[in-house]
């Protein structure tokens, strides 16, 4: 989108209704890929209609997989089978999808044909050696440009399973190796320094591939078959987070968030808010595509500050901007430690949230790996999002309890991660508008 788009958010009374947030991006990518190499037709519902996931669908279509779109958020994938993909001399464009490129590198390493994976200017600067290095240990041949995309994947390489200890925990690297392991002789076993999201493991099991996994480890052998299955993509917990905080802090609010993914590696914020006194109930727990799912019902409750347990930090790293807002209006002090990774996200999220909350009158001290937030009241003011979608949406929530309007600078990028946020938010009681 060209040009700036600022938002204005202000208090507007209680929030009510049912809010269906977009589907989980990580699950959407994996559902497409496994359905593409499964036997039979898979029906995917709740698919995230985002640029990244559409890029993955387009790549699979180039490889000869028929993918139908009966309606928005729905895909029918006609599986080609494990060895049914067809090569193409055209470059396979992953757009801005790092997940797409890294997982496809593993999937394509086991094919009989050569492939070239390319991406946009941003993706072309992202390091790929942490995927191509361990894939090479399995026998893959992948040429990079000094460790960066494009990736030229040589076909016809016999792969051998390996036992690999990841130097840095990464669900994407783990997933790429497991996908290559489908085509490898013998066992592929991945050991992590600390547990990461287990979407790929759960979905492989849902598609019928024998796999043993526990937090921090996964093991499978080659030579089996994936069988088509229907996948209900859970609503994305990171997107639900803004509404969980909003309904918790706006008096009189009651919101229902249906079919939210409750993967234990994603839901640290849920536990953190409950420690602060939030009233969030989980109803109708179930499994969808191997993923735990539930309906979240959140009611306003007075929040109090906490010393956040460091064990929760890895499982809520994307939700910290929303937590900062909750802490800023809670009674007492919240202490966050062990979250240095926040400084290297789309923006330095510690510095950006601290600066924005101070502009609204909050008292907050930055530390190298976290912050000390003294709860109180927020006033109106102007804050910058620094082109970080999660910062923008968090300050939209802050505006609901501020004494005056909160103007949020440059929110045009929100649509890439959360299409329709403005409409969904206003539909349940936000007063959020494009500022003149």
Rosetta blueprint (number, residue, H / E / L):
1 X L
2 X L
3 X L
4 X L
5 X L
6 X L
7 X E
8 X E
9 X E
10 X E
11 X L
12 X L
13 X L
14 X L
15 X L
16 X E
17 X E
18 X E
19 X L
20 X L
21 X L
22 X L
23 X E
24 X L
25 X H
26 X H
27 X H
28 X H
29 X H
30 X H
31 X H
32 X H
33 X H
34 X H
35 X H
36 X H
37 X L
38 X L
39 X E
40 X E
41 X E
42 X E
43 X E
44 X E
45 X E
46 X L
47 X L
48 X L
49 X L
50 X L
51 X H
52 X H
53 X H
54 X H
55 X H
56 X H
57 X H
58 X H
59 X H
60 X H
61 X H
62 X H
63 X L
64 X L
65 X L
66 X E
67 X E
68 X E
69 X L
70 X L
71 X L
72 X L
73 X L
74 X E
75 X E
76 X E
77 X E
78 X E
79 X E
80 X E
81 X L
82 X L
83 X L
84 X L
85 X L
86 X L
87 X L
88 X L
89 X L
90 X L
91 X L
92 X E
93 X E
94 X L
95 X L
96 X L
97 X L
98 X H
99 X H
100 X H
101 X H
102 X H
103 X H
104 X H
105 X H
106 X H
107 X H
108 X H
109 X H
110 X L
111 X L
112 X L
113 X L
114 X L
115 X E
116 X E
117 X E
118 X E
119 X L
120 X L
121 X L
122 X L
123 X H
124 X H
125 X H
126 X L
127 X E
128 X L
129 X H
130 X H
131 X H
132 X H
133 X H
134 X H
135 X H
136 X H
137 X H
138 X L
139 X L
140 X L
141 X E
142 X E
143 X E
144 X E
145 X E
146 X L
147 X L
148 X E
149 X E
150 X E
151 X E
152 X E
153 X E
154 X E
155 X L
156 X L
157 X L
158 X L
159 X L
160 X E
161 X L
162 X L
163 X E
164 X E
165 X E
166 X L
167 X L
168 X L
169 X L
170 X L
171 X H
172 X H
173 X H
174 X H
175 X H
176 X H
177 X H
178 X H
179 X H
180 X H
181 X H
182 X L
183 X L
184 X L
185 X E
186 X L
187 X E
188 X E
189 X E
190 X E
191 X E
192 X L
193 X L
194 X L
195 X L
196 X L
197 X L
198 X L
199 X H
200 X H
201 X H
202 X H
203 X H
204 X H
205 X H
206 X H
207 X L
208 X L
209 X L
210 X L
211 X E
212 X E
213 X E
214 X E
215 X L
216 X L
217 X E
218 X E
219 X E
220 X E
221 X E
222 X L
223 X L
224 X L
225 X L
226 X L
227 X E
228 X L
229 X L
230 X L
231 X E
232 X E
233 X L
234 X L
235 X E
236 X L
237 X H
238 X H
239 X H
240 X H
241 X H
242 X H
243 X H
244 X H
245 X H
246 X H
247 X H
248 X H
249 X H
250 X L
251 X L
252 X L
253 X L
254 X E
255 X E
256 X E
257 X E
258 X E
259 X E
260 X E
261 X E
262 X L
263 X L
264 X L
265 X L
266 X L
267 X L
268 X H
269 X H
270 X H
271 X H
272 X H
273 X H
274 X H
275 X H
276 X L
277 X L
278 X L
279 X E
280 X E
281 X E
282 X E
283 X E
284 X E
285 X E
286 X E
287 X E
288 X E
289 X L
290 X L
291 X E
292 X E
293 X E
294 X E
295 X E
296 X E
297 X E
298 X E
299 X E
300 X L
301 X L
302 X L
303 X L
304 X E
305 X L
306 X L
307 X E
308 X L
309 X L
310 X H
311 X H
312 X H
313 X H
314 X H
315 X H
316 X H
317 X H
318 X H
319 X H
320 X H
321 X H
322 X H
323 X H
324 X H
325 X H
326 X H
327 X H
328 X H
329 X H
330 X L
331 X E
332 X L
333 X E
334 X E
335 X E
336 X E
337 X L
338 X L
339 X L
340 X H
341 X H
342 X H
343 X H
344 X H
345 X L
346 X L
347 X L
348 X L
349 X H
350 X H
351 X H
352 X H
353 X H
354 X H
355 X H
356 X H
357 X H
358 X H
359 X H
360 X L
361 X L
362 X L
363 X E
364 X E
365 X E
366 X E
367 X E
368 X L
369 X L
370 X E
371 X E
372 X E
373 X E
374 X E
375 X L
376 X L
377 X L
378 X L
379 X L
380 X L
381 X E
382 X E
383 X E
384 X E
385 X L
386 X L
387 X L
388 X L
389 X H
390 X H
391 X H
392 X H
393 X H
394 X H
395 X H
396 X H
397 X H
398 X H
399 X H
400 X H
401 X H
402 X L
403 X L
404 X L
405 X L
406 X E
407 X E
408 X E
409 X E
410 X L
411 X L
412 X L
413 X L
414 X H
415 X H
416 X H
417 X H
418 X L
419 X L
420 X L
421 X H
422 X H
423 X H
424 X H
425 X H
426 X H
427 X H
428 X L
429 X L
430 X L
431 X E
432 X E
433 X E
434 X E
435 X L
436 X L
